[in-house]
Amino acid sequence: MTLGLINANPVVHAKKERVARTEDLHADDAHPYSLEQLSVLSEESVTVDDKLGRILITFTPTIQHCSMATVIGLCLRVKLKHCFPPHYKVDIKVSPGSHADEESVNKQLNDKERVAAALENPNLRQLVDECLGLALHRGSYSGQSESK
């Protein structure tokens, strides 16, 4: 149950024009802006090293006490899982000094067991899927299908 927006009047920036851009992540229909428009994520904050098979994403929540920081990180992780081969190592972090619980958020987002447990929570998984527009992919985080 949402009582109100945490950041009801975010600063909105222009999006960069890109070729072959199909969709944007956005966490809330009340804020129909992409993470890029909110300056949460930028092209410069994403590093991909194909030789080492590593991806580093640093994102900046809009406010220091952003309760959506872990959800944003989970969304990024799930999106990357669908876009890159499984051998890539993904590190997702909040920008230094951008969140009151920076250390805790970073630990949660980069601990495989915590991520898997979070994505097994049906309510949280539904929220992540809605943010990504992924109502179609209901498999578990490990890539295995759920049995019903």
Disulfide bonds with the S-S distance in Angstrom:
none
